[in-house]
Amino acid sequence: MVEAQSITLSELAAETRIALVLERGAEVSSAPLSRGLLGASLRRLVQERVVLAEVDRLRLADQDRTELDKRHRALRDLFGTLARYDQFLSTLEMTDDEVEAVLARELRVERYLDSRLRLA
């Protein structure tokens, strides 16, 4: 639990799959998820939630919608067809809007960390 938000195993698995597809392509969308991979993904997700809590506390602006649309389109394009992407969503048991929310959260964290590194 991070900032009174629990992280379920199904949420962890879905977000791990999204990250895998973005990193390695659609062919790994149904690959088995090892304990080690899930553990690493859980650590990343907890760190991400901690950073987001700071972003929210500081009331920092959200990312540019164009940047989010580009990443979302890139994810969909990895599947080649809308039918394959829809099958991926079905496997994740997520809607397209929920996947977009995951991508938006990741972009907010990336943007915040980038700005912190530039200041350092």
Backbone torsions as a table, in degrees:
resi	resn	phi	psi	omega
1	MET	NA	131.2	179.6
2	VAL	-126.4	124.7	179.0
3	GLU	49.0	45.8	178.8
4	ALA	63.6	22.6	176.0
5	GLN	-116.6	122.3	177.5
6	SER	-83.9	156.5	177.0
7	ILE	-119.6	113.1	-178.5
8	THR	-83.4	160.6	178.1
9	LEU	-63.5	-38.9	179.3
10	SER	-66.7	-37.5	176.3
11	GLU	-65.6	-42.8	178.1
12	LEU	-61.0	-45.7	-179.9
13	ALA	-63.1	-44.0	-179.0
14	ALA	-63.2	-45.7	-178.8
15	GLU	-69.0	-31.3	175.2
16	THR	-65.1	-42.9	178.9
17	ARG	-63.9	-42.2	178.4
18	ILE	-59.7	-46.6	179.7
19	ALA	-62.5	-41.2	178.9
20	LEU	-61.8	-45.1	-179.4
21	VAL	-63.6	-43.4	178.9
22	LEU	-62.7	-34.2	-177.4
23	GLU	-83.8	-40.0	-170.8
24	ARG	-120.2	-7.0	178.2
25	GLY	102.6	168.1	-173.6
26	ALA	-63.8	-24.4	-177.0
27	GLU	-63.4	-18.4	178.9
28	VAL	-98.2	9.6	-174.8
29	SER	-63.5	-23.3	179.7
30	SER	-120.0	14.5	179.0
31	ALA	-64.4	147.1	177.1
32	PRO	-62.0	145.7	180.0
33	LEU	-103.4	116.8	-178.8
34	SER	-76.7	162.1	176.6
35	ARG	-59.8	-40.6	179.6
36	GLY	-62.1	-43.4	179.2
37	LEU	-65.7	-44.0	178.4
38	LEU	-63.9	-38.3	178.1
39	GLY	-62.9	-45.4	178.9
40	ALA	-64.5	-40.1	179.2
41	SER	-66.0	-38.4	178.2
42	LEU	-64.0	-43.2	177.6
43	ARG	-60.3	-42.8	178.7
44	ARG	-63.9	-42.7	-178.6
45	LEU	-66.0	-40.6	177.6
46	VAL	-64.7	-44.9	178.1
47	GLN	-60.7	-41.0	179.5
48	GLU	-62.0	-43.4	179.9
49	ARG	-65.9	-36.9	177.5
50	VAL	-64.3	-45.0	178.6
51	VAL	-63.5	-42.3	179.4
52	LEU	-61.9	-36.4	177.4
53	ALA	-61.1	-39.2	177.8
54	GLU	-68.8	-41.8	178.3
55	VAL	-59.6	-45.1	179.6
56	ASP	-65.7	-41.8	-179.6
57	ARG	-62.2	-37.9	179.4
58	LEU	-82.6	-5.9	179.2
59	ARG	55.3	48.3	179.5
60	LEU	-80.4	151.3	-177.3
61	ALA	-68.2	151.4	176.1
62	ASP	-74.8	168.8	-179.7
63	GLN	-73.6	166.7	176.7
64	ASP	-65.7	133.4	-179.1
65	ARG	-59.3	-33.3	-179.4
66	THR	-61.0	-42.0	179.8
67	GLU	-63.0	-42.6	178.4
68	LEU	-65.7	-45.5	178.9
69	ASP	-59.3	-39.4	179.8
70	LYS	-63.3	-45.2	-179.8
71	ARG	-67.7	-39.9	179.5
72	HIS	-64.1	-44.4	178.0
73	ARG	-63.1	-39.5	179.3
74	ALA	-62.2	-41.2	177.6
75	LEU	-62.8	-48.5	179.6
76	ARG	-60.7	-41.2	-177.6
77	ASP	-64.3	-26.4	178.6
78	LEU	-61.2	-23.9	-178.0
79	PHE	-89.3	-10.0	175.2
80	GLY	81.3	-46.1	179.8
81	THR	-129.9	156.5	178.0
82	LEU	-65.9	-34.0	178.8
83	ALA	-62.5	-42.8	178.0
84	ARG	-66.3	-38.4	177.5
85	TYR	-65.4	-43.4	177.8
86	ASP	-61.5	-36.1	176.4
87	GLN	-64.8	-39.7	176.2
88	PHE	-60.9	-46.2	177.6
89	LEU	-59.5	-40.7	178.8
90	SER	-63.4	-42.0	177.9
91	THR	-61.7	-40.3	179.6
92	LEU	-73.8	-19.0	-172.1
93	GLU	59.0	44.2	179.0
94	MET	-131.2	155.7	172.8
95	THR	-89.7	168.0	176.7
96	ASP	-62.1	-37.6	178.1
97	ASP	-65.0	-36.8	178.3
98	GLU	-68.1	-39.0	176.0
99	VAL	-64.5	-41.5	177.7
100	GLU	-61.5	-37.1	178.5
101	ALA	-64.6	-38.1	176.5
102	VAL	-63.3	-46.0	179.6
103	LEU	-63.8	-39.2	179.3
104	ALA	-64.1	-41.4	179.1
105	ARG	-63.2	-44.8	179.3
106	GLU	-61.5	-41.5	179.4
107	LEU	-66.1	-38.6	177.8
108	ARG	-61.1	-43.7	179.8
109	VAL	-65.4	-46.7	179.1
110	GLU	-57.9	-45.2	-178.6
111	ARG	-63.5	-43.9	179.6
112	TYR	-63.2	-47.8	-179.0
113	LEU	-64.2	-38.7	176.3
114	ASP	-60.6	-42.7	-179.3
115	SER	-67.4	-35.6	177.9
116	ARG	-67.1	-38.8	179.3
117	LEU	-67.9	-38.2	178.8
118	ARG	-64.7	-35.7	178.9
119	LEU	-70.0	-30.7	-179.3
120	ALA	-76.2	NA	NA
